[in-house]
Amino acid sequence: MALDQVEVMKHFGFDRFPVVGHDRGGRVAHRMALDHPDRVARLAVLDIVPTYYLYTHVTIGFVQAYFHWFNYLRPAPGPEDQLKAEVEARAAGATSDIQKEYLRVQRDPANIHGMCEDYRAGASIDLDHDKADLDHKITCPLLALWAERGAMARLYDVISIWKERASKVTGKGLSGGHNLQEDVPDQVYAELRAFLRSS
């Protein structure tokens, strides 16, 4: 996924660029900064710690907060069928146009399968790649933002964990939940704007 995004940016004339990623997007951005350090000028990750850290520091708190990570690893089509049923049930009760649009995209069987495959890769080949790079730190400036009301803040010292993986780390907790960009968009915008404009 990281290479795909690098190629898209190159197609549009950007050889070097900042990257901002939330959740899985942050995980892809993390990989991009390791694999393509000459391309990523600055990196912001929202409400995550590195996947390798999570899978090598499994606690009951992590399993309870992120049980779906383990559920979606099971062979197809079990998790896919379960997700499809859950999305259909949520779609039946959706009231806002935003919810309906999210669920329209989420109902696509190809998207559901892709999401499960992504979790399967996160616990297999992605871990192999991350383990191979444990001696390499991200060299560009990295901003970590996390949800003060979320599991990351409750379970982990987010900033310290990122300092193990990158050499120039700043960050802070924000007052929203996991979907920071929706819960506290003004705070996220202010932090990202300041980070991306700094030299």
Sequence and secondary structure as in RCSB ss.txt:
>XXXX:A:sequence
MALDQVEVMKHFGFDRFPVVGHDRGGRVAHRMALDHPDRVARLAVLDIVPTYYLYTHVTIGFVQAYFHWFNYLRP
APGPEDQLKAEVEARAAGATSDIQKEYLRVQRDPANIHGMCEDYRAGASIDLDHDKADLDHKITCPLLALWAERG
AMARLYDVISIWKERASKVTGKGLSGGHNLQEDVPDQVYAELRAFLRSS
>XXXX:A:secstr
 HHHHHHHHHHTT SSEEEEEETHHHHHHHHHHHH TTTEEEEEEES   HHHHHHS  HHHHHHTHHHHHTTS 
TTHHHHHHHHHHHHHHHH  SHHHHHHHHHHT HHHHHHHHHHHHHHTTHHHHHHHHTTT  B S EEEEEETTS
HHHHH  HHHHHHHHBSSEEEEEESS S HHHHSHHHHHHHHHHHHH  
